[in-house]
Amino acid sequence: MEIREALRSRRSVRRFKAQSIPESIIRDILSYAPWVPNHHVSEPWRFVAITGQSLEELADLRRDAVLAKRQGQPDGIARAERARAEFLEAAWVIAVIQKLDARPDRQKEDYASMAMATYNLMLVAWDYHIGSYWNTGPLLTDAAVWQWLNLSEDERPVAFVRMGYPEIIPVTRRTPIEERLQIKR
């Protein structure tokens, strides 16, 4: 797939087919994640590729985290169960972990690299005709999830990327760039 086509056609996919993805493909996808601009070549990333029984465990943790966040809300239980089911529909979930530099300015620079690395893996997945969805939410701050991921004191999750073969590819639009572009000469 040409890069321009990938950039315009990639979508955030929420619904996946019940079809496995070989580990070799996941490894290849992740091998492209680090090829991003990274100030001082700090390489602040770590990735945890989750499938099978481990994905069921993470889905349960996600349900619990959403339930805790929505405690007392009328839709809390239903939303928590839906959050669990969303993770179980994916073939894989990739936890994207940032190693935090002691300097706050470097943490910000590294976070930008983390976002680009996450997008790289999403683009390469798309080249394999694999859809992805970037999740944040309560999992990023949940102590049980941090423990389950075995995070060190200087690590934080940045994203959980659900991956699978798309059941549905959403149709989206973008505002023409001419409406958001200023050129100064």
MARBA-3410 file (N, C-alpha, C, O; in Angstrom, 1 decimal):
185
0.9,-1.2,0.0,0.0,0.0,0.0,0.9,1.2,0.0,1.9,1.3,0.8 ~ 0.6,2.2,-0.8,1.3,3.4,-0.9,1.1,4.2,0.4,0.0,4.2,0.9 ~ 2.0,5.0,0.8,1.9,5.8,2.1,0.7,6.7,2.0,0.0,6.9,3.0 ~ 0.5,7.4,0.9,-0.6,8.4,0.8,-1.9,7.7,0.9,-2.8,8.2,1.6 ~ -2.0,6.5,0.3,-3.3,5.7,0.4,-3.5,5.3,1.8,-4.6,5.4,2.3
-2.5,4.8,2.5,-2.6,4.4,3.9,-3.0,5.5,4.8,-3.9,5.3,5.6 ~ -2.4,6.7,4.6,-2.8,7.8,5.4,-4.2,8.3,5.3,-4.9,8.6,6.2 ~ -4.7,8.2,4.0,-6.1,8.6,3.8,-7.1,7.5,4.1,-8.3,7.8,4.4 ~ -6.8,6.3,4.0,-7.7,5.2,4.1,-7.8,4.6,5.5,-8.8,4.0,5.8 ~ -6.8,4.7,6.3,-6.8,4.1,7.6,-7.9,4.7,8.5,-8.2,5.9,8.5
-8.6,3.8,9.2,-9.7,4.2,10.0,-9.5,3.6,11.4,-8.8,2.6,11.6 ~ -10.1,4.2,12.4,-10.2,3.6,13.7,-11.3,2.6,13.7,-12.5,2.9,13.5 ~ -11.0,1.3,13.8,-11.9,0.2,13.6,-12.4,-0.2,15.0,-11.5,-0.5,15.9 ~ -13.6,-0.3,15.2,-14.2,-0.7,16.5,-14.7,-2.1,16.5,-14.8,-2.7,17.6 ~ -15.1,-2.6,15.4,-15.6,-4.0,15.3,-14.7,-4.9,14.5,-14.3,-4.6,13.4
-14.4,-6.0,15.0,-13.5,-7.0,14.4,-14.1,-8.3,14.2,-15.0,-8.8,14.9 ~ -13.6,-9.0,13.1,-14.0,-10.4,12.8,-13.4,-11.3,13.9,-12.4,-11.0,14.5 ~ -14.0,-12.4,14.1,-13.5,-13.4,15.0,-12.4,-14.2,14.2,-12.6,-15.4,13.8 ~ -11.3,-13.6,14.0,-10.2,-14.2,13.2,-8.9,-13.9,13.8,-8.6,-12.7,14.2 ~ -8.0,-14.9,14.0,-6.8,-14.7,14.7,-5.8,-14.0,13.7,-5.9,-14.0,12.5
-4.8,-13.4,14.3,-3.7,-12.8,13.6,-2.4,-13.5,14.1,-2.1,-13.6,15.3 ~ -1.6,-14.0,13.2,-0.4,-14.7,13.6,0.6,-13.8,14.3,0.7,-12.6,14.0 ~ 1.2,-14.4,15.3,2.2,-13.7,16.1,3.3,-13.1,15.3,3.8,-12.0,15.6 ~ 3.7,-13.8,14.2,4.7,-13.2,13.3,4.3,-11.9,12.7,5.2,-11.0,12.5 ~ 3.1,-11.8,12.4,2.6,-10.5,11.8,2.6,-9.4,12.9,3.0,-8.3,12.6
2.2,-9.7,14.1,2.2,-8.7,15.2,3.7,-8.3,15.5,3.9,-7.1,15.6 ~ 4.6,-9.2,15.5,6.0,-8.9,15.7,6.5,-8.0,14.5,7.2,-7.0,14.8 ~ 6.1,-8.3,13.3,6.5,-7.4,12.2,5.9,-6.0,12.3,6.6,-5.0,12.1 ~ 4.7,-5.9,12.6,4.0,-4.6,12.8,4.8,-3.8,13.9,5.1,-2.6,13.7 ~ 5.1,-4.5,15.0,5.7,-3.7,16.1,7.2,-3.4,15.7,7.7,-2.4,16.3
7.8,-4.1,14.8,9.2,-3.7,14.4,9.3,-2.4,13.8,10.3,-1.8,13.7 ~ 8.1,-1.9,13.3,8.1,-0.6,12.6,7.8,0.6,13.6,8.0,1.7,13.2 ~ 7.3,0.3,14.7,6.9,1.3,15.7,8.0,2.3,16.0,7.8,3.5,16.1 ~ 9.2,1.8,16.3,10.3,2.7,16.8,10.8,3.6,15.7,11.6,4.5,16.1 ~ 10.5,3.5,14.5,11.1,4.3,13.4,10.4,5.6,13.3,9.8,5.9,12.3
10.5,6.4,14.4,9.9,7.7,14.4,10.9,8.8,14.9,12.0,8.4,15.5 ~ 10.7,10.0,14.7,11.5,11.1,15.3,11.5,10.9,16.8,10.5,10.7,17.4 ~ 12.7,10.9,17.4,12.9,10.7,18.8,14.1,11.5,19.3,15.2,11.1,19.1 ~ 13.8,12.6,20.0,14.8,13.5,20.5,15.8,12.8,21.4,15.4,12.0,22.3 ~ 17.1,12.9,21.1,18.2,12.3,21.8,18.1,10.8,21.7,18.8,10.1,22.5
17.4,10.2,20.8,17.2,8.8,20.6,17.1,8.1,21.9,17.8,7.1,22.2 ~ 16.2,8.6,22.7,16.0,8.0,24.1,15.2,6.7,24.0,15.3,5.9,25.0 ~ 14.5,6.4,22.9,13.7,5.2,22.8,13.0,4.8,24.0,13.3,3.8,24.7 ~ 12.0,5.6,24.4,11.3,5.5,25.7,10.2,4.4,25.7,9.4,4.4,26.6 ~ 10.1,3.6,24.7,9.0,2.7,24.5,9.2,1.3,25.0,10.4,0.8,25.0
8.1,0.7,25.3,8.1,-0.8,25.6,6.7,-1.2,25.1,5.7,-0.4,25.3 ~ 6.5,-2.3,24.5,5.2,-2.8,24.0,4.9,-4.1,24.6,5.8,-5.0,24.8 ~ 3.7,-4.3,25.0,3.2,-5.6,25.5,2.1,-6.1,24.6,1.1,-5.5,24.5 ~ 2.4,-7.2,23.9,1.4,-7.7,22.9,0.6,-8.8,23.7,1.1,-9.7,24.2 ~ -0.7,-8.6,23.7,-1.6,-9.4,24.6,-2.7,-10.1,23.7,-3.3,-9.5,22.9
-2.8,-11.4,24.0,-3.8,-12.2,23.3,-4.2,-13.4,24.2,-3.6,-13.5,25.3 ~ -5.1,-14.2,23.7,-5.5,-15.4,24.5,-6.0,-15.2,25.9,-6.7,-14.2,26.1 ~ -5.5,-16.0,26.8,-5.9,-15.9,28.2,-5.5,-14.6,28.8,-6.3,-14.0,29.6 ~ -4.4,-14.1,28.4,-4.0,-12.8,28.9,-4.9,-11.6,28.5,-5.2,-10.7,29.3 ~ -5.4,-11.7,27.3,-6.4,-10.7,26.8,-7.7,-10.8,27.6,-8.3,-9.8,27.9
-8.1,-12.0,28.0,-9.3,-12.2,28.9,-9.0,-11.5,30.2,-9.9,-10.8,30.8 ~ -7.8,-11.7,30.8,-7.5,-11.0,32.0,-7.5,-9.5,31.9,-8.1,-8.8,32.8 ~ -6.9,-9.0,30.8,-6.9,-7.5,30.6,-8.3,-7.0,30.4,-8.7,-6.0,30.9 ~ -9.2,-7.8,29.7,-10.6,-7.4,29.5,-11.3,-7.3,30.8,-12.1,-6.4,31.1 ~ -11.0,-8.2,31.7,-11.7,-8.2,33.1,-11.2,-7.0,33.8,-12.0,-6.3,34.5
-9.9,-6.7,33.7,-9.4,-5.5,34.4,-10.0,-4.2,33.8,-10.3,-3.2,34.6 ~ -10.2,-4.2,32.5,-10.8,-3.0,31.9,-12.3,-2.8,32.4,-12.7,-1.7,32.7 ~ -13.0,-4.0,32.5,-14.4,-3.9,33.0,-14.3,-3.3,34.4,-15.1,-2.4,34.7 ~ -13.4,-3.8,35.3,-13.4,-3.3,36.6,-13.0,-1.9,36.7,-13.6,-1.1,37.5 ~ -12.1,-1.4,35.9,-11.7,0.0,35.9,-12.8,0.9,35.4,-13.0,2.0,36.0
-13.5,0.5,34.4,-14.7,1.3,33.9,-15.8,1.3,35.0,-16.4,2.3,35.2 ~ -16.0,0.2,35.6,-17.0,0.1,36.6,-16.7,1.0,37.8,-17.6,1.7,38.3 ~ -15.4,1.1,38.2,-15.0,1.9,39.3,-15.2,3.4,38.9,-15.6,4.2,39.7 ~ -14.9,3.7,37.7,-15.0,5.1,37.2,-16.5,5.5,37.1,-16.8,6.7,37.4 ~ -17.4,4.6,36.8,-18.8,4.9,36.6,-19.6,4.4,37.8,-20.9,4.3,37.6
-19.0,4.2,38.9,-19.7,3.7,40.1,-20.9,4.7,40.4,-20.8,5.9,40.5 ~ -22.1,4.0,40.6,-23.3,4.8,40.9,-24.0,5.4,39.7,-25.1,5.9,39.9 ~ -23.4,5.3,38.5,-24.1,5.8,37.3,-25.1,4.8,36.8,-24.7,3.6,36.8 ~ -26.2,5.2,36.3,-27.2,4.2,35.8,-26.7,3.3,34.7,-27.1,2.1,34.7 ~ -25.8,3.8,33.9,-25.3,2.9,32.8,-23.9,2.3,33.1,-23.3,1.7,32.3
-23.5,2.4,34.4,-22.2,1.9,34.8,-21.9,0.5,34.5,-20.9,0.1,33.9 ~ -22.8,-0.4,34.9,-22.6,-1.8,34.7,-22.6,-2.2,33.2,-21.8,-2.9,32.7 ~ -23.6,-1.7,32.5,-23.7,-1.9,31.1,-22.4,-1.4,30.3,-21.9,-2.1,29.4 ~ -22.0,-0.2,30.7,-20.8,0.3,30.0,-19.5,-0.5,30.3,-18.7,-0.7,29.4 ~ -19.4,-1.0,31.6,-18.3,-1.8,31.9,-18.3,-3.1,31.2,-17.2,-3.6,30.7
-19.4,-3.7,31.1,-19.5,-5.0,30.3,-19.2,-4.8,28.8,-18.6,-5.6,28.2 ~ -19.7,-3.7,28.3,-19.4,-3.3,26.9,-17.9,-3.1,26.7,-17.3,-3.5,25.7 ~ -17.2,-2.5,27.6,-15.8,-2.2,27.6,-15.0,-3.6,27.6,-14.1,-3.7,26.8 ~ -15.5,-4.5,28.4,-14.8,-5.8,28.4,-15.0,-6.5,27.1,-14.1,-7.1,26.6 ~ -16.2,-6.5,26.6,-16.5,-7.2,25.3,-15.7,-6.6,24.1,-15.3,-7.3,23.3
-15.5,-5.3,24.2,-14.8,-4.6,23.1,-13.3,-5.2,23.0,-12.8,-5.5,22.0 ~ -12.7,-5.4,24.2,-11.4,-5.9,24.2,-11.4,-7.4,23.8,-10.5,-7.8,23.1 ~ -12.4,-8.2,24.2,-12.4,-9.6,23.8,-12.7,-9.8,22.3,-12.4,-10.9,21.8 ~ -13.3,-8.8,21.6,-13.5,-8.9,20.2,-12.2,-8.8,19.4,-12.1,-9.2,18.3 ~ -11.2,-8.1,20.0,-9.9,-7.9,19.3,-9.2,-9.2,19.3,-9.3,-10.0,20.2
-8.3,-9.4,18.3,-7.4,-10.6,18.3,-6.2,-10.3,19.2,-5.7,-11.2,19.8 ~ -5.8,-9.1,19.2,-4.7,-8.6,20.1,-5.0,-7.3,20.6,-5.7,-6.5,20.0 ~ -4.4,-7.0,21.8,-4.3,-5.6,22.3,-2.8,-5.3,22.6,-2.1,-6.2,23.2 ~ -2.4,-4.2,22.1,-1.0,-3.8,22.3,-1.0,-2.7,23.4,-1.5,-1.6,23.2 ~ -0.3,-3.0,24.5,-0.1,-2.0,25.5,1.2,-1.2,25.1,2.2,-1.8,25.0
1.0,0.1,25.0,2.2,1.0,24.7,2.6,1.7,25.9,1.9,2.4,26.6 ~ 3.8,1.4,26.3,4.4,1.8,27.6,5.5,2.8,27.4,6.4,2.6,26.6 ~ 5.4,4.0,28.1,6.5,5.0,28.1,7.4,4.9,29.3,6.9,4.9,30.4 ~ 8.7,4.8,29.1,9.6,5.0,30.2,9.8,6.5,30.4,10.2,7.2,29.5 ~ 9.6,6.9,31.6,9.6,8.4,31.9,11.0,8.8,32.2,11.6,8.3,33.1
11.4,9.9,31.5,12.7,10.5,31.8,12.5,11.3,33.1,11.3,11.8,33.4 ~ 13.5,11.5,33.9,13.4,12.3,35.1,13.1,13.8,34.8,12.5,14.5,35.7 ~ 13.4,14.3,33.6,13.2,15.7,33.3,11.8,15.8,32.6,11.5,15.2,31.6 ~ 10.9,16.7,33.1,9.6,16.9,32.6,9.6,17.3,31.1,8.7,16.8,30.3 ~ 10.5,18.1,30.7,10.6,18.5,29.3,10.9,17.3,28.4,10.3,17.2,27.3
11.7,16.4,28.8,12.0,15.2,28.0,10.8,14.3,28.0,10.6,13.6,27.0 ~ 10.1,14.3,29.1,8.9,13.4,29.1,7.9,13.8,28.0,7.3,13.0,27.4 ~ 7.8,15.2,27.9,6.9,15.7,26.8,7.4,15.3,25.4,6.6,14.9,24.6 ~ 8.7,15.5,25.2,9.2,15.1,23.9,9.1,13.6,23.7,8.7,13.2,22.6 ~ 9.3,12.8,24.7,9.2,11.4,24.5,7.7,11.0,24.3,7.5,10.0,23.5
6.8,11.7,24.9,5.4,11.4,24.7,5.0,11.6,23.2,4.2,10.8,22.7 ~ 5.5,12.6,22.6,5.3,12.9,21.2,5.8,11.7,20.4,5.1,11.2,19.5 ~ 7.0,11.2,20.7,7.5,10.0,20.0,6.7,8.8,20.3,6.5,8.0,19.4 ~ 6.1,8.7,21.5,5.3,7.5,21.8,4.0,7.6,20.9,3.6,6.5,20.4 ~ 3.4,8.7,20.8,2.2,8.9,19.9,2.6,8.5,18.5,1.8,7.8,17.8
3.7,9.0,18.0,4.1,8.6,16.6,4.4,7.1,16.5,4.0,6.5,15.5 ~ 5.0,6.5,17.5,5.3,5.1,17.4,4.0,4.3,17.4,3.9,3.3,16.7 ~ 3.0,4.8,18.2,1.7,4.1,18.2,1.0,4.2,16.8,0.5,3.3,16.3 ~ 1.1,5.4,16.2,0.5,5.6,14.9,1.3,4.8,13.8,0.6,4.2,12.9 ~ 2.6,4.6,14.0,3.3,3.8,13.0,2.8,2.4,13.1,2.5,1.8,12.0
2.6,1.8,14.3,2.1,0.4,14.3,0.7,0.3,13.8,0.4,-0.7,13.2 ~ -0.1,1.4,13.9,-1.4,1.3,13.4,-1.4,1.4,11.8,-2.2,0.7,11.2 ~ -0.5,2.2,11.3,-0.4,2.2,9.8,0.1,0.9,9.2,-0.3,0.5,8.2 ~ 1.1,0.3,9.9,1.6,-0.9,9.4,0.6,-2.0,9.5,0.4,-2.9,8.6 ~ -0.2,-2.0,10.6,-1.3,-3.0,10.7,-2.3,-2.8,9.5,-2.7,-3.8,9.0
-2.6,-1.5,9.2,-3.5,-1.2,8.1,-3.0,-1.8,6.8,-3.7,-2.3,6.0 ~ -1.6,-1.7,6.6,-1.0,-2.3,5.4,-1.3,-3.8,5.3,-1.3,-4.4,4.2 ~ -1.4,-4.4,6.5,-1.7,-5.9,6.5,-3.3,-6.1,6.5,-3.7,-7.2,6.6 ~ -4.0,-5.0,6.3,-5.5,-5.1,6.3,-6.0,-5.4,7.7,-7.1,-6.0,7.8 ~ -5.3,-5.0,8.7,-5.7,-5.2,10.1,-6.1,-3.8,10.6,-5.4,-2.9,10.5
-7.3,-3.8,11.2,-7.8,-2.6,11.8,-7.3,-2.4,13.2,-6.8,-3.4,13.8 ~ -7.3,-1.2,13.7,-6.9,-0.9,15.0,-7.7,0.2,15.6,-8.3,1.0,14.9 ~ -7.7,0.3,17.0,-8.4,1.3,17.7,-7.6,1.7,18.9,-7.2,0.8,19.7 ~ -7.3,3.0,19.0,-6.4,3.5,20.1,-7.3,3.8,21.3,-8.2,4.7,21.3 ~ -7.1,3.0,22.4,-7.9,3.2,23.6,-7.0,3.9,24.7,-5.8,3.6,24.8
-7.6,4.8,25.4,-7.0,5.4,26.6,-8.0,5.1,27.8,-8.2,4.0,28.1 ~ -8.5,6.1,28.4,-9.4,6.0,29.5,-8.9,5.4,30.8,-7.7,5.6,31.0 ~ -9.7,4.8,31.6,-9.3,4.4,32.9,-8.2,3.4,33.0,-7.5,3.4,34.1 ~ -7.9,2.7,32.0,-6.8,1.7,32.0,-5.5,2.4,32.2,-4.5,1.8,32.8 ~ -5.3,3.7,31.8,-4.1,4.4,31.8,-3.7,4.7,33.3,-2.5,4.9,33.6
-4.6,4.8,34.2,-4.3,5.2,35.5,-4.7,4.1,36.6,-4.6,4.4,37.8 ~ -5.2,3.0,36.1,-5.7,2.0,37.1,-4.5,1.2,37.7,-3.7,0.6,37.0 ~ -4.4,1.2,39.0,-3.3,0.5,39.7,-3.2,-1.0,39.4,-2.1,-1.5,39.3 ~ -4.4,-1.6,39.3,-4.4,-3.1,39.1,-3.8,-3.4,37.7,-3.1,-4.4,37.5 ~ -4.1,-2.5,36.7,-3.6,-2.7,35.4,-2.1,-2.5,35.4,-1.3,-3.2,34.7
-1.6,-1.4,36.1,-0.2,-1.2,36.2,0.5,-2.4,36.8,1.6,-2.8,36.3 ~ 0.0,-3.0,37.8,0.6,-4.1,38.4,0.5,-5.3,37.5,1.5,-6.0,37.4 ~ -0.6,-5.5,36.8,-0.7,-6.6,35.8,0.4,-6.5,34.7,0.9,-7.5,34.2 ~ 0.6,-5.3,34.3,1.6,-5.0,33.2,3.1,-5.0,33.8,4.0,-5.0,33.0 ~ 3.2,-5.1,35.1,4.5,-5.2,35.8,5.3,-3.9,35.4,6.5,-4.0,35.1
4.6,-2.7,35.6,5.3,-1.5,35.3,6.3,-1.1,36.4,6.0,-1.3,37.6 ~ 7.4,-0.6,36.0,8.3,-0.1,37.0,7.9,1.3,37.4,6.9,1.9,36.9 ~ 8.5,1.9,38.4,8.1,3.2,39.0,8.2,4.3,37.9,7.5,5.3,38.0 ~ 9.1,4.1,36.9,9.3,5.2,35.9,8.6,4.8,34.6,9.1,5.3,33.5 ~ 7.6,4.0,34.6,6.8,3.7,33.4,5.4,4.0,33.5,4.8,4.0,34.6
4.8,4.4,32.4,3.3,4.7,32.3,2.8,4.2,31.0,3.4,4.3,30.0 ~ 1.6,3.7,31.1,0.9,3.3,29.8,0.5,4.5,29.1,0.0,5.5,29.7 ~ 0.6,4.5,27.7,0.2,5.6,26.9,-1.1,5.3,26.1,-1.9,6.1,25.9 ~ -1.2,4.0,25.7,-2.3,3.6,24.9,-2.5,2.1,25.0,-1.5,1.3,25.3 ~ -3.7,1.6,24.7,-4.0,0.2,24.5,-4.6,0.2,23.1,-5.7,0.7,22.9
-3.9,-0.5,22.2,-4.4,-0.5,20.8,-5.0,-1.9,20.5,-4.3,-2.9,20.5 ~ -6.3,-1.8,20.3,-7.0,-3.1,19.9,-6.7,-3.3,18.4,-6.7,-2.4,17.6 ~ -6.5,-4.6,18.1,-6.2,-4.9,16.7,-7.0,-6.2,16.3,-7.1,-7.1,17.0 ~ -7.4,-6.2,15.0,-8.1,-7.3,14.4,-8.5,-7.0,13.0,-8.3,-5.9,12.5 ~ -8.9,-8.1,12.3,-9.4,-7.9,11.0,-10.8,-7.2,11.0,-11.6,-7.6,11.8
-11.0,-6.1,10.3,-12.2,-5.3,10.4,-13.5,-6.0,10.0,-13.5,-6.7,9.0 ~ -14.5,-5.9,10.9,-15.8,-6.4,10.6,-16.5,-5.3,9.8,-17.2,-5.5,8.8 ~ -16.3,-4.1,10.2,-16.8,-2.9,9.6,-15.7,-1.8,9.5,-15.0,-1.6,10.5 ~ -15.6,-1.2,8.4,-14.6,-0.1,8.2,-15.4,1.2,8.2,-16.2,1.4,7.2 ~ -15.3,2.0,9.2,-16.1,3.3,9.2,-15.8,4.2,8.1,-14.7,4.2,7.5
-16.8,5.0,7.7,-16.7,6.0,6.7,-16.5,7.3,7.5,-17.3,7.7,8.4 ~ -15.4,8.1,7.3,-15.2,9.3,8.0,-14.8,10.4,6.9,-14.6,10.1,5.8 ~ -14.8,11.6,7.4,-14.4,12.7,6.6,-13.5,13.6,7.3,-13.4,13.6,8.6 ~ -12.8,14.4,6.6,-11.9,15.4,7.2,-12.2,16.8,6.6,-12.6,16.8,5.4 ~ -12.1,17.8,7.4,-12.3,19.2,6.8,-11.1,19.4,5.8,-10.0,19.1,6.1
-11.5,19.9,4.7,-10.4,20.2,3.7,-9.4,21.1,4.3,-9.6,22.1,5.0 ~ -8.1,20.8,4.0,-7.0,21.5,4.6,-7.0,23.0,4.3,-6.5,23.8,5.1 ~ -7.6,23.4,3.2,-7.7,24.8,2.9,-8.5,25.6,3.9,-8.2,26.8,4.1 ~ -9.4,24.9,4.7,-10.1,25.6,5.7,-9.3,25.7,7.0,-9.8,26.4,7.9 ~ -8.2,25.0,7.1,-7.4,25.0,8.3,-6.0,25.4,8.1,-5.1,25.2,9.0
-5.7,26.0,7.0,-4.3,26.3,6.6,-4.1,27.8,6.5,-4.9,28.5,5.8 ~ -3.0,28.3,7.0,-2.6,29.7,6.9,-1.2,29.7,6.3,-0.3,29.0,6.9 ~ -1.0,30.4,5.3,0.4,30.5,4.7,0.9,31.9,4.8,0.2,32.8,4.4 ~ 2.0,32.1,5.4,2.6,33.4,5.6,3.8,33.5,4.7,4.7,32.7,4.8 ~ 3.9,34.6,4.0,5.0,34.8,3.1,5.7,36.1,3.5,6.7,36.5,2.9
END
